[in-house]
Amino acid sequence: MSISNKDFARTEDRLVEVLAQPAVFSLKLGILLLLPAIFLRLKRM
């Protein structure tokens, strides 16, 4: 069974998508946690 270059690329794309989803989620979570911290710091000034 030989895997063509096209199939391999498609699998790679899917892998990138799967890995990107948690990264985007943690990024959004980080921003949501940062916003109140920035707001509180500005309020205190």
mmCIF file as Biopython writes it, N, C-alpha, C and O atoms, coordinates in Angstrom:
data_model
#
loop_
_atom_site.group_PDB
_atom_site.id
_atom_site.type_symbol
_atom_site.label_atom_id
_atom_site.label_alt_id
_atom_site.label_comp_id
_atom_site.label_asym_id
_atom_site.label_entity_id
_atom_site.label_seq_id
_atom_site.pdbx_PDB_ins_code
_atom_site.Cartn_x
_atom_site.Cartn_y
_atom_site.Cartn_z
_atom_site.occupancy
_atom_site.B_iso_or_equiv
_atom_site.auth_seq_id
_atom_site.auth_asym_id
_atom_site.pdbx_PDB_model_num
ATOM 1   N N  . MET A ? 1  ? 0.847   -1.204 0.000  1.0 0.0 1  A 1 
ATOM 2   C CA . MET A ? 1  ? 0.000   0.000  0.000  1.0 0.0 1  A 1 
ATOM 3   C C  . MET A ? 1  ? 0.882   1.254  0.000  1.0 0.0 1  A 1 
ATOM 4   O O  . MET A ? 1  ? 1.637   1.493  0.942  1.0 0.0 1  A 1 
ATOM 5   N N  . SER A ? 2  ? 0.778   2.026  -1.039 1.0 0.0 2  A 1 
ATOM 6   C CA . SER A ? 2  ? 1.590   3.242  -1.135 1.0 0.0 2  A 1 
ATOM 7   C C  . SER A ? 2  ? 0.721   4.472  -0.895 1.0 0.0 2  A 1 
ATOM 8   O O  . SER A ? 2  ? -0.398  4.576  -1.398 1.0 0.0 2  A 1 
ATOM 9   N N  . ILE A ? 3  ? 1.257   5.381  -0.130 1.0 0.0 3  A 1 
ATOM 10  C CA . ILE A ? 3  ? 0.530   6.622  0.167  1.0 0.0 3  A 1 
ATOM 11  C C  . ILE A ? 3  ? 1.025   7.700  -0.786 1.0 0.0 3  A 1 
ATOM 12  O O  . ILE A ? 3  ? 2.219   7.996  -0.840 1.0 0.0 3  A 1 
ATOM 13  N N  . SER A ? 4  ? 0.106   8.276  -1.529 1.0 0.0 4  A 1 
ATOM 14  C CA . SER A ? 4  ? 0.497   9.326  -2.472 1.0 0.0 4  A 1 
ATOM 15  C C  . SER A ? 4  ? 0.798   10.619 -1.714 1.0 0.0 4  A 1 
ATOM 16  O O  . SER A ? 4  ? 0.409   10.784 -0.558 1.0 0.0 4  A 1 
ATOM 17  N N  . ASN A ? 5  ? 1.484   11.510 -2.375 1.0 0.0 5  A 1 
ATOM 18  C CA . ASN A ? 5  ? 1.875   12.778 -1.754 1.0 0.0 5  A 1 
ATOM 19  C C  . ASN A ? 5  ? 0.652   13.605 -1.366 1.0 0.0 5  A 1 
ATOM 20  O O  . ASN A ? 5  ? 0.660   14.329 -0.370 1.0 0.0 5  A 1 
ATOM 21  N N  . LYS A ? 6  ? -0.402  13.479 -2.180 1.0 0.0 6  A 1 
ATOM 22  C CA . LYS A ? 6  ? -1.632  14.238 -1.940 1.0 0.0 6  A 1 
ATOM 23  C C  . LYS A ? 6  ? -2.295  13.796 -0.632 1.0 0.0 6  A 1 
ATOM 24  O O  . LYS A ? 6  ? -2.721  14.620 0.177  1.0 0.0 6  A 1 
ATOM 25  N N  . ASP A ? 7  ? -2.371  12.477 -0.448 1.0 0.0 7  A 1 
ATOM 26  C CA . ASP A ? 7  ? -2.985  11.944 0.768  1.0 0.0 7  A 1 
ATOM 27  C C  . ASP A ? 7  ? -2.190  12.357 2.003  1.0 0.0 7  A 1 
ATOM 28  O O  . ASP A ? 7  ? -2.760  12.688 3.043  1.0 0.0 7  A 1 
ATOM 29  N N  . PHE A ? 8  ? -0.877  12.331 1.873  1.0 0.0 8  A 1 
ATOM 30  C CA . PHE A ? 8  ? -0.019  12.704 3.001  1.0 0.0 8  A 1 
ATOM 31  C C  . PHE A ? 8  ? -0.227  14.169 3.369  1.0 0.0 8  A 1 
ATOM 32  O O  . PHE A ? 8  ? -0.291  14.516 4.549  1.0 0.0 8  A 1 
ATOM 33  N N  . ALA A ? 9  ? -0.330  15.017 2.366  1.0 0.0 9  A 1 
ATOM 34  C CA . ALA A ? 9  ? -0.537  16.445 2.596  1.0 0.0 9  A 1 
ATOM 35  C C  . ALA A ? 9  ? -1.880  16.680 3.288  1.0 0.0 9  A 1 
ATOM 36  O O  . ALA A ? 9  ? -1.996  17.523 4.177  1.0 0.0 9  A 1 
ATOM 37  N N  . ARG A ? 10 ? -2.887  15.921 2.864  1.0 0.0 10 A 1 
ATOM 38  C CA . ARG A ? 10 ? -4.215  16.068 3.454  1.0 0.0 10 A 1 
ATOM 39  C C  . ARG A ? 10 ? -4.181  15.662 4.931  1.0 0.0 10 A 1 
ATOM 40  O O  . ARG A ? 10 ? -4.787  16.318 5.779  1.0 0.0 10 A 1 
ATOM 41  N N  . THR A ? 11 ? -3.466  14.577 5.225  1.0 0.0 11 A 1 
ATOM 42  C CA . THR A ? 11 ? -3.340  14.119 6.608  1.0 0.0 11 A 1 
ATOM 43  C C  . THR A ? 11 ? -2.602  15.162 7.434  1.0 0.0 11 A 1 
ATOM 44  O O  . THR A ? 11 ? -2.950  15.412 8.589  1.0 0.0 11 A 1 
ATOM 45  N N  . GLU A ? 12 ? -1.587  15.765 6.840  1.0 0.0 12 A 1 
ATOM 46  C CA . GLU A ? 12 ? -0.810  16.791 7.530  1.0 0.0 12 A 1 
ATOM 47  C C  . GLU A ? 12 ? -1.690  18.004 7.838  1.0 0.0 12 A 1 
ATOM 48  O O  . GLU A ? 12 ? -1.606  18.576 8.925  1.0 0.0 12 A 1 
ATOM 49  N N  . ASP A ? 13 ? -2.530  18.393 6.881  1.0 0.0 13 A 1 
ATOM 50  C CA . ASP A ? 13 ? -3.439  19.527 7.086  1.0 0.0 13 A 1 
ATOM 51  C C  . ASP A ? 13 ? -4.395  19.252 8.241  1.0 0.0 13 A 1 
ATOM 52  O O  . ASP A ? 13 ? -4.662  20.122 9.069  1.0 0.0 13 A 1 
ATOM 53  N N  . ARG A ? 14 ? -4.903  18.023 8.276  1.0 0.0 14 A 1 
ATOM 54  C CA . ARG A ? 14 ? -5.837  17.658 9.340  1.0 0.0 14 A 1 
ATOM 55  C C  . ARG A ? 14 ? -5.135  17.707 10.688 1.0 0.0 14 A 1 
ATOM 56  O O  . ARG A ? 14 ? -5.710  18.145 11.684 1.0 0.0 14 A 1 
ATOM 57  N N  . LEU A ? 15 ? -3.887  17.253 10.710 1.0 0.0 15 A 1 
ATOM 58  C CA . LEU A ? 15 ? -3.097  17.262 11.941 1.0 0.0 15 A 1 
ATOM 59  C C  . LEU A ? 15 ? -2.874  18.692 12.418 1.0 0.0 15 A 1 
ATOM 60  O O  . LEU A ? 15 ? -2.959  18.982 13.611 1.0 0.0 15 A 1 
ATOM 61  N N  . VAL A ? 16 ? -2.587  19.579 11.473 1.0 0.0 16 A 1 
ATOM 62  C CA . VAL A ? 16 ? -2.382  20.993 11.804 1.0 0.0 16 A 1 
ATOM 63  C C  . VAL A ? 16 ? -3.666  21.591 12.373 1.0 0.0 16 A 1 
ATOM 64  O O  . VAL A ? 16 ? -3.628  22.353 13.338 1.0 0.0 16 A 1 
ATOM 65  N N  . GLU A ? 17 ? -4.803  21.241 11.770 1.0 0.0 17 A 1 
ATOM 66  C CA . GLU A ? 17 ? -6.095  21.743 12.253 1.0 0.0 17 A 1 
ATOM 67  C C  . GLU A ? 17 ? -6.362  21.279 13.676 1.0 0.0 17 A 1 
ATOM 68  O O  . GLU A ? 17 ? -6.786  22.062 14.526 1.0 0.0 17 A 1 
ATOM 69  N N  . VAL A ? 18 ? -6.109  19.994 13.931 1.0 0.0 18 A 1 
ATOM 70  C CA . VAL A ? 18 ? -6.348  19.416 15.258 1.0 0.0 18 A 1 
ATOM 71  C C  . VAL A ? 18 ? -5.448  20.071 16.299 1.0 0.0 18 A 1 
ATOM 72  O O  . VAL A ? 18 ? -5.869  20.314 17.430 1.0 0.0 18 A 1 
ATOM 73  N N  . LEU A ? 19 ? -4.209  20.353 15.910 1.0 0.0 19 A 1 
ATOM 74  C CA . LEU A ? 19 ? -3.272  20.984 16.840 1.0 0.0 19 A 1 
ATOM 75  C C  . LEU A ? 19 ? -3.578  22.464 17.020 1.0 0.0 19 A 1 
ATOM 76  O O  . LEU A ? 19 ? -3.313  23.030 18.080 1.0 0.0 19 A 1 
ATOM 77  N N  . ALA A ? 20 ? -4.133  23.092 15.993 1.0 0.0 20 A 1 
ATOM 78  C CA . ALA A ? 20 ? -4.400  24.529 16.043 1.0 0.0 20 A 1 
ATOM 79  C C  . ALA A ? 20 ? -5.587  24.846 16.952 1.0 0.0 20 A 1 
ATOM 80  O O  . ALA A ? 20 ? -5.608  25.892 17.600 1.0 0.0 20 A 1 
ATOM 81  N N  . GLN A ? 21 ? -6.575  23.948 17.002 1.0 0.0 21 A 1 
ATOM 82  C CA . GLN A ? 21 ? -7.784  24.220 17.781 1.0 0.0 21 A 1 
ATOM 83  C C  . GLN A ? 21 ? -7.497  24.465 19.265 1.0 0.0 21 A 1 
ATOM 84  O O  . GLN A ? 21 ? -7.964  25.468 19.805 1.0 0.0 21 A 1 
ATOM 85  N N  . PRO A ? 22 ? -6.743  23.586 19.949 1.0 0.0 22 A 1 
ATOM 86  C CA . PRO A ? 22 ? -6.439  23.871 21.358 1.0 0.0 22 A 1 
ATOM 87  C C  . PRO A ? 22 ? -5.570  25.116 21.525 1.0 0.0 22 A 1 
ATOM 88  O O  . PRO A ? 22 ? -5.687  25.828 22.523 1.0 0.0 22 A 1 
ATOM 89  N N  . ALA A ? 23 ? -4.704  25.377 20.554 1.0 0.0 23 A 1 
ATOM 90  C CA . ALA A ? 23 ? -3.839  26.558 20.624 1.0 0.0 23 A 1 
ATOM 91  C C  . ALA A ? 23 ? -4.673  27.828 20.560 1.0 0.0 23 A 1 
ATOM 92  O O  . ALA A ? 23 ? -4.456  28.760 21.335 1.0 0.0 23 A 1 
ATOM 93  N N  . VAL A ? 24 ? -5.633  27.863 19.632 1.0 0.0 24 A 1 
ATOM 94  C CA . VAL A ? 24 ? -6.525  29.026 19.491 1.0 0.0 24 A 1 
ATOM 95  C C  . VAL A ? 24 ? -7.387  29.169 20.740 1.0 0.0 24 A 1 
ATOM 96  O O  . VAL A ? 24 ? -7.621  30.279 21.218 1.0 0.0 24 A 1 
ATOM 97  N N  . PHE A ? 25 ? -7.860  28.036 21.266 1.0 0.0 25 A 1 
ATOM 98  C CA . PHE A ? 25 ? -8.702  28.061 22.463 1.0 0.0 25 A 1 
ATOM 99  C C  . PHE A ? 25 ? -7.934  28.624 23.654 1.0 0.0 25 A 1 
ATOM 100 O O  . PHE A ? 25 ? -8.454  29.467 24.384 1.0 0.0 25 A 1 
ATOM 101 N N  . SER A ? 26 ? -6.695  28.160 23.854 1.0 0.0 26 A 1 
ATOM 102 C CA . SER A ? 26 ? -5.902  28.640 24.982 1.0 0.0 26 A 1 
ATOM 103 C C  . SER A ? 26 ? -5.525  30.107 24.800 1.0 0.0 26 A 1 
ATOM 104 O O  . SER A ? 26 ? -5.389  30.851 25.772 1.0 0.0 26 A 1 
ATOM 105 N N  . LEU A ? 27 ? -5.359  30.514 23.533 1.0 0.0 27 A 1 
ATOM 106 C CA . LEU A ? 27 ? -5.047  31.915 23.252 1.0 0.0 27 A 1 
ATOM 107 C C  . LEU A ? 27 ? -6.228  32.802 23.640 1.0 0.0 27 A 1 
ATOM 108 O O  . LEU A ? 27 ? -6.053  33.839 24.279 1.0 0.0 27 A 1 
ATOM 109 N N  . LYS A ? 28 ? -7.435  32.380 23.245 1.0 0.0 28 A 1 
ATOM 110 C CA . LYS A ? 28 ? -8.647  33.135 23.589 1.0 0.0 28 A 1 
ATOM 111 C C  . LYS A ? 28 ? -8.838  33.178 25.098 1.0 0.0 28 A 1 
ATOM 112 O O  . LYS A ? 28 ? -9.219  34.207 25.656 1.0 0.0 28 A 1 
ATOM 113 N N  . LEU A ? 29 ? -8.567  32.046 25.755 1.0 0.0 29 A 1 
ATOM 114 C CA . LEU A ? 29 ? -8.705  31.968 27.205 1.0 0.0 29 A 1 
ATOM 115 C C  . LEU A ? 29 ? -7.714  32.914 27.874 1.0 0.0 29 A 1 
ATOM 116 O O  . LEU A ? 29 ? -8.043  33.592 28.847 1.0 0.0 29 A 1 
ATOM 117 N N  . GLY A ? 30 ? -6.495  32.949 27.334 1.0 0.0 30 A 1 
ATOM 118 C CA . GLY A ? 30 ? -5.467  33.835 27.870 1.0 0.0 30 A 1 
ATOM 119 C C  . GLY A ? 30 ? -5.862  35.295 27.742 1.0 0.0 30 A 1 
ATOM 120 O O  . GLY A ? 30 ? -5.648  36.084 28.662 1.0 0.0 30 A 1 
ATOM 121 N N  . ILE A ? 31 ? -6.438  35.658 26.603 1.0 0.0 31 A 1 
ATOM 122 C CA . ILE A ? 31 ? -6.879  37.038 26.374 1.0 0.0 31 A 1 
ATOM 123 C C  . ILE A ? 31 ? -8.019  37.388 27.334 1.0 0.0 31 A 1 
ATOM 124 O O  . ILE A ? 31 ? -8.057  38.484 27.894 1.0 0.0 31 A 1 
ATOM 125 N N  . LEU A ? 32 ? -8.942  36.446 27.514 1.0 0.0 32 A 1 
ATOM 126 C CA . LEU A ? 32 ? -10.071 36.688 28.416 1.0 0.0 32 A 1 
ATOM 127 C C  . LEU A ? 32 ? -9.599  36.893 29.851 1.0 0.0 32 A 1 
ATOM 128 O O  . LEU A ? 32 ? -10.181 37.680 30.597 1.0 0.0 32 A 1 
ATOM 129 N N  . LEU A ? 33 ? -8.536  36.175 30.233 1.0 0.0 33 A 1 
ATOM 130 C CA . LEU A ? 33 ? -8.005  36.320 31.589 1.0 0.0 33 A 1 
ATOM 131 C C  . LEU A ? 33 ? -7.166  37.589 31.721 1.0 0.0 33 A 1 
ATOM 132 O O  . LEU A ? 33 ? -7.085  38.176 32.800 1.0 0.0 33 A 1 
ATOM 133 N N  . LEU A ? 34 ? -6.545  38.010 30.620 1.0 0.0 34 A 1 
ATOM 134 C CA . LEU A ? 34 ? -5.702  39.208 30.645 1.0 0.0 34 A 1 
ATOM 135 C C  . LEU A ? 34 ? -6.528  40.487 30.722 1.0 0.0 34 A 1 
ATOM 136 O O  . LEU A ? 34 ? -6.140  41.440 31.398 1.0 0.0 34 A 1 
ATOM 137 N N  . LEU A ? 35 ? -7.664  40.511 30.030 1.0 0.0 35 A 1 
ATOM 138 C CA . LEU A ? 35 ? -8.481  41.725 29.973 1.0 0.0 35 A 1 
ATOM 139 C C  . LEU A ? 35 ? -8.876  42.253 31.351 1.0 0.0 35 A 1 
ATOM 140 O O  . LEU A ? 35 ? -8.690  43.443 31.608 1.0 0.0 35 A 1 
ATOM 141 N N  . PRO A ? 36 ? -9.413  41.424 32.249 1.0 0.0 36 A 1 
ATOM 142 C CA . PRO A ? 36 ? -9.757  41.950 33.582 1.0 0.0 36 A 1 
ATOM 143 C C  . PRO A ? 36 ? -8.531  42.443 34.343 1.0 0.0 36 A 1 
ATOM 144 O O  . PRO A ? 36 ? -8.616  43.428 35.076 1.0 0.0 36 A 1 
ATOM 145 N N  . ALA A ? 37 ? -7.392  41.770 34.178 1.0 0.0 37 A 1 
ATOM 146 C CA . ALA A ? 37 ? -6.166  42.179 34.869 1.0 0.0 37 A 1 
ATOM 147 C C  . ALA A ? 37 ? -5.731  43.561 34.401 1.0 0.0 37 A 1 
ATOM 148 O O  . ALA A ? 37 ? -5.349  44.403 35.213 1.0 0.0 37 A 1 
ATOM 149 N N  . ILE A ? 38 ? -5.787  43.796 33.094 1.0 0.0 38 A 1 
ATOM 150 C CA . ILE A ? 38 ? -5.424  45.101 32.531 1.0 0.0 38 A 1 
ATOM 151 C C  . ILE A ? 38 ? -6.422  46.160 33.002 1.0 0.0 38 A 1 
ATOM 152 O O  . ILE A ? 38 ? -6.034  47.272 33.361 1.0 0.0 38 A 1 
ATOM 153 N N  . PHE A ? 39 ? -7.697  45.808 32.997 1.0 0.0 39 A 1 
ATOM 154 C CA . PHE A ? 39 ? -8.745  46.741 33.407 1.0 0.0 39 A 1 
ATOM 155 C C  . PHE A ? 39 ? -8.568  47.160 34.865 1.0 0.0 39 A 1 
ATOM 156 O O  . PHE A ? 39 ? -8.689  48.338 35.199 1.0 0.0 39 A 1 
ATOM 157 N N  . LEU A ? 40 ? -8.282  46.186 35.727 1.0 0.0 40 A 1 
ATOM 158 C CA . LEU A ? 40 ? -8.098  46.481 37.150 1.0 0.0 40 A 1 
ATOM 159 C C  . LEU A ? 40 ? -6.871  47.358 37.374 1.0 0.0 40 A 1 
ATOM 160 O O  . LEU A ? 40 ? -6.877  48.238 38.235 1.0 0.0 40 A 1 
ATOM 161 N N  . ARG A ? 41 ? -5.813  47.111 36.592 1.0 0.0 41 A 1 
ATOM 162 C CA . ARG A ? 41 ? -4.594  47.899 36.736 1.0 0.0 41 A 1 
ATOM 163 C C  . ARG A ? 41 ? -4.837  49.345 36.313 1.0 0.0 41 A 1 
ATOM 164 O O  . ARG A ? 41 ? -4.351  50.275 36.957 1.0 0.0 41 A 1 
ATOM 165 N N  . LEU A ? 42 ? -5.594  49.532 35.225 1.0 0.0 42 A 1 
ATOM 166 C CA . LEU A ? 42 ? -5.901  50.883 34.751 1.0 0.0 42 A 1 
ATOM 167 C C  . LEU A ? 42 ? -6.805  51.601 35.749 1.0 0.0 42 A 1 
ATOM 168 O O  . LEU A ? 42 ? -6.665  52.804 35.969 1.0 0.0 42 A 1 
ATOM 169 N N  . LYS A ? 43 ? -7.725  50.862 36.348 1.0 0.0 43 A 1 
ATOM 170 C CA . LYS A ? 43 ? -8.668  51.431 37.309 1.0 0.0 43 A 1 
ATOM 171 C C  . LYS A ? 43 ? -7.929  51.918 38.559 1.0 0.0 43 A 1 
ATOM 172 O O  . LYS A ? 43 ? -8.292  52.934 39.153 1.0 0.0 43 A 1 
ATOM 173 N N  . ARG A ? 44 ? -6.892  51.178 38.945 1.0 0.0 44 A 1 
ATOM 174 C CA . ARG A ? 44 ? -6.141  51.499 40.149 1.0 0.0 44 A 1 
ATOM 175 C C  . ARG A ? 44 ? -5.278  52.748 39.967 1.0 0.0 44 A 1 
ATOM 176 O O  . ARG A ? 44 ? -5.000  53.452 40.937 1.0 0.0 44 A 1 
ATOM 177 N N  . MET A ? 45 ? -4.856  53.025 38.743 1.0 0.0 45 A 1 
ATOM 178 C CA . MET A ? 45 ? -3.976  54.164 38.474 1.0 0.0 45 A 1 
ATOM 179 C C  . MET A ? 45 ? -4.658  55.510 38.689 1.0 0.0 45 A 1 
ATOM 180 O O  . MET A ? 45 ? -4.036  56.555 38.499 1.0 0.0 45 A 1 
#
